[in-house]
Amino acid sequence: MLALEILGWGVFFGLGCIALSVFFFGEEKHFLLAYSLMITGVFSVFSAIGQIVNSTILSLLGLIAWGPLFTVTIFFSVEMAKD
């Protein structure tokens, strides 16, 4: 079960955030959303890699990506939707 969670949250969620961030890099007012999506995606993928190579430091990046960083990303997207 842990392998499916790491695959879903680490790989697919991370790649999805990275792919979504590309759409927001073009506009100047959306750069915070683009960078927060990119950092969240990279941290998520590194967390999946950390599980594969058994690295605690890389695995803990997932806790940062899925907790505070994703919360900040949602905050930025809600603020952008108000404009």
Secondary structure as the mmCIF struct_conf table of DSSP 4:
data_model
#
loop_
_struct_conf.conf_type_id
_struct_conf.id
_struct_conf.beg_label_comp_id
_struct_conf.beg_label_asym_id
_struct_conf.beg_label_seq_id
_struct_conf.end_label_comp_id
_struct_conf.end_label_asym_id
_struct_conf.end_label_seq_id
HELX_RH_AL_P HELX_RH_AL_P1 LEU A 2 GLU A 5
HELX_RH_PI_P HELX_RH_PI_P1 ILE A 6 PHE A 12
HELX_RH_AL_P HELX_RH_AL_P2 PHE A 13 SER A 21
HELX_RH_3T_P HELX_RH_3T_P1 VAL A 22 PHE A 24
BEND BEND1 PHE A 25 GLU A 27
HELX_RH_3T_P HELX_RH_3T_P2 GLU A 28 HIS A 30
HELX_RH_AL_P HELX_RH_AL_P3 PHE A 31 VAL A 53
TURN_TY1_P TURN_TY1_P1 ASN A 54 ASN A 54
HELX_RH_AL_P HELX_RH_AL_P4 THR A 56 ILE A 64
HELX_RH_PI_P HELX_RH_PI_P2 ALA A 65 LEU A 69
HELX_RH_AL_P HELX_RH_AL_P5 PHE A 70 LYS A 82
#
